[in-house]
Amino acid sequence: MNIALIGASGFIGSALRNEALSRGHRVTALVGRPQRLEAAPGLTAFAADVLDTQRLAQQLAGHDAVISAFSGHSQDDVRDYFNRGSAAIVAAVKQAGVPRLLVVGGAGSLEVAPGLQLVDTPEFPAQWKGSALGGRDVLEALRQEPTLDWTYLSPAALIEPGQRTGRYRLGGEQLLVDEAGDSKISVEDYALALIDELEQPAHSRRRFSIAY
């Protein structure tokens, strides 16, 4: 499959890039600094600005799917930048005529109790609140899309480097926790699940979640 991966050099984007390449997919990495990516079979890299919709649409054209691992963590106004960038990505995907968009989502919009989302709990870390609120905004915007075939994967509350085990649970709108009450997933297993979804779509036009 010919995949365009936005944010392919980031924390989750790098894991997605490695997982896709290991399965023989062709990956076009759209990043801020392509020179930082190590060459690999099946990988091409281009500099991209997600806010330049016209240019981005040209770069996305001809791909089978787009995976967005875009985030605004390095920006002063994370939520605003995340929203503007994500809207531009959606517009570019539609303009390019790419049939599918898979989005790396956040855990903040998952429910921890009826009507209560993780990001709205008092103990939610302030340093991640902007990106969590942005992730929730993006999900709601996708749900308003009339025709776009999108999928949004929310990780566990804690996603960190670990092992590619292939042993995890998939869920829906609720935060998944283990018997100890912890919500964790490795970035490697997250990438595995999202590339599985790419290859065998099971969550068209909806969000799903993952955790151990």
Secondary structure, 3 states (H helix, E strand, C coil): CEEEEECCCCHHHHHHHHHHHHCCCEEEEEECCHHHCCCCCCEEEEECCCCCHHHHHHHHCCCCEEEECCCCCCCCCHHHHHHHHHHHHHHHHHHHCCCCEEEECCCCCCEEECCEEHHHCCCCCHHHHHHHHHHHHHHHHHHCCCCCCEEEEECCCEEECCCCCCCCEEECCECCCCCCCCCEEEHHHHHHHHHHHHHCCCCCCEEEEEEC
